[in-house]
């Protein structure tokens, strides 16, 4: 969707706002004017001048010190202050970890890859157990696979700790 930005003198803006107030506000009134200028009738299927629903916007007023603290906490996580507050709300509402987008994708990709490798190792172990190998050679292969499995389990445990640490970061004791 196209967005227009227009600068007008304060007195003209005040008069336009008074006129537009009866027409749903600035944006709906401007959309109606633009539609009329382009000889397009207003749509009858929906409320005049209404756009699709947008995400809810919340305004929070903070002291200067709190705003600085929020900015620092957000920067530390690689988030904007708005994204940090939204992440905190999502954590409290959905009880799941909240990573910055790039970190979340990386963690999920690592976890999926480790699980895939673990499944492959289990399949190889089953094949070795059914293979006709004698004594020590089979024992060495199975021991090697067991070590791989343990290593992957350790990496998965570390990922779970990362998730748990992230959850703890966002947890607030009320």
ChimeraX attribute file (.defattr): number of C-alpha atoms within 10 A of each C-alpha:
attribute: neighborCount
match mode: 1-to-1
recipient: residues
	/A:1	2
	/A:2	3
	/A:3	4
	/A:4	5
	/A:5	4
	/A:6	4
	/A:7	7
	/A:8	9
	/A:9	7
	/A:10	9
	/A:11	9
	/A:12	11
	/A:13	13
	/A:14	12
	/A:15	11
	/A:16	16
	/A:17	15
	/A:18	13
	/A:19	14
	/A:20	16
	/A:21	13
	/A:22	10
	/A:23	16
	/A:24	14
	/A:25	15
	/A:26	18
	/A:27	14
	/A:28	17
	/A:29	20
	/A:30	17
	/A:31	15
	/A:32	19
	/A:33	14
	/A:34	12
	/A:35	14
	/A:36	12
	/A:37	10
	/A:38	9
	/A:39	9
	/A:40	11
	/A:41	10
	/A:42	15
	/A:43	12
	/A:44	7
	/A:45	6
	/A:46	10
	/A:47	9
	/A:48	15
	/A:49	17
	/A:50	12
	/A:51	10
	/A:52	6
	/A:53	6
	/A:54	6
	/A:55	6
	/A:56	5
	/A:57	6
	/A:58	8
	/A:59	6
	/A:60	7
	/A:61	7
	/A:62	10
	/A:63	8
	/A:64	9
	/A:65	9
	/A:66	11
	/A:67	13
	/A:68	13
	/A:69	13
	/A:70	18
	/A:71	16
	/A:72	15
	/A:73	15
	/A:74	17
	/A:75	13
	/A:76	10
	/A:77	14
	/A:78	16
	/A:79	18
	/A:80	17
	/A:81	19
	/A:82	15
	/A:83	14
	/A:84	22
	/A:85	16
	/A:86	14
	/A:87	19
	/A:88	20
	/A:89	14
	/A:90	15
	/A:91	18
	/A:92	15
	/A:93	9
	/A:94	10
	/A:95	13
	/A:96	15
	/A:97	21
	/A:98	21
	/A:99	19
	/A:100	14
	/A:101	11
	/A:102	9
	/A:103	13
	/A:104	14
	/A:105	12
	/A:106	12
	/A:107	17
	/A:108	12
	/A:109	12
	/A:110	15
	/A:111	17
	/A:112	13
	/A:113	12
	/A:114	16
	/A:115	15
	/A:116	11
	/A:117	15
	/A:118	19
	/A:119	13
	/A:120	12
	/A:121	17
	/A:122	15
	/A:123	12
	/A:124	15
	/A:125	19
	/A:126	12
	/A:127	11
	/A:128	16
	/A:129	14
	/A:130	9
	/A:131	10
	/A:132	9
	/A:133	12
	/A:134	8
	/A:135	8
	/A:136	9
	/A:137	10
	/A:138	15
	/A:139	14
	/A:140	11
	/A:141	16
	/A:142	17
	/A:143	13
	/A:144	13
	/A:145	18
	/A:146	15
	/A:147	12
	/A:148	16
	/A:149	18
	/A:150	13
	/A:151	13
	/A:152	18
	/A:153	15
	/A:154	12
	/A:155	15
	/A:156	17
	/A:157	12
	/A:158	12
	/A:159	16
	/A:160	14
	/A:161	12
	/A:162	14
	/A:163	18
	/A:164	13
	/A:165	13
	/A:166	16
	/A:167	19
	/A:168	11
	/A:169	13
	/A:170	19
	/A:171	14
	/A:172	9
	/A:173	4
	/A:174	3
